[in-house]
């Protein structure tokens, strides 16, 4: 991987150390070119006409995402963000009173709110599976807790609040044996780690473009496999997801398109496609190797500082690193880094409700390097944290 060349094609690298890729990564020049080119066409010939001219490139976004996930293009649906993609899947599951949803302590805050909402509305039971000795979802406990009332196993592959990588493949084996639907939130793993829906064994997978895929904000996607398509009833019907068949009847669109809406920002769709293609060209194994190594280096350096501790769980960890400085608020540490043009953010207790109940460590400073970051940038971030810790 030619890091210097990749940085040269990333305008934001020229003036800032961007360690907030778990929030929104820096766009590359090819992605910018794809987006600005489509925007220029819309301005010159009209929005509908520009979309028609880009028909093949739009179709290639579906093909690229299918290749990324190991699925088929007709199993991919596009959305304006990952939460809408996740909601389209979750709220289409035909839950009944007494059904059970099993999830983990690392589950993302919006997903948890949806579980609680459905529990209040329909009487489903939300069950939180404990962590194992590594701090990841305890697969043995999950297998003991699954029963005939389990309608869904919903898991965040990588949480928003740390470097944990949940054992997605092992969870998939449990879901298959139990004949329960398996919904994997891959927002923080797509573009950072290899994903293969067949190997994972999930029925539904959601992700975003703006994080480690380095796509634009305002993009999300859903992969829906055959079992999901056979069991789900889309909760919204409109001209993008269904077709009037005459009289008072309609038919759902084929494949995962039945979950989509008609209107898109095709500027963003083409940007997403370009970003995914770049990811595929670099190769997920190479991306994962470098990103995870940068995260491990940063975690080790921070742990070596007096009064600084990292809080990432799991037997397997990724590029996301969360840390705290004893006696110093996380926001103050993040502000000190920002003053040195180092982009980071902080975790939010209410965005990881079940983890907060268990550990009560949030907020923490979250640093999330990616493959285009350099070791020198990490060293500079550690120096700033060391100064803050020293008072």
Secondary structure, DSSP 4 states (H G I P E B T S, - for coil): --HHHHHHT-GGGGT-EE-BTTT-PPPPHHHHHHHHHHHHHHHHH-HHHHHHHTHHHHHHHHHHHHHHHTS-GGGEEEESSHHHHHHHHHTTS---TT-EEEEETT--HHHHHHHHHHHHHH--EEEEEPB-TTSSB-HHHHHHH--TTEEEEEEESS-TTSSB---HHHHHHHHHHHT-EEEEE-TTTBTTB---HHHHT-SEEEEESSSTT---SS-EEEEE-HHHHHH---S---TTTEEEEETTEEEEPSGGGGG--S---HHHHHHHHHHHHHHHHH-HHHHHHHHHHHHHHHHHHHHTSTTEEE---SSSB-SEEEEEETTB-HHHHHHHHHHTTEE-EE--GGGSHHHHHHH---S-EEEE--TT--HHHHHHHHHHHHHHHH-
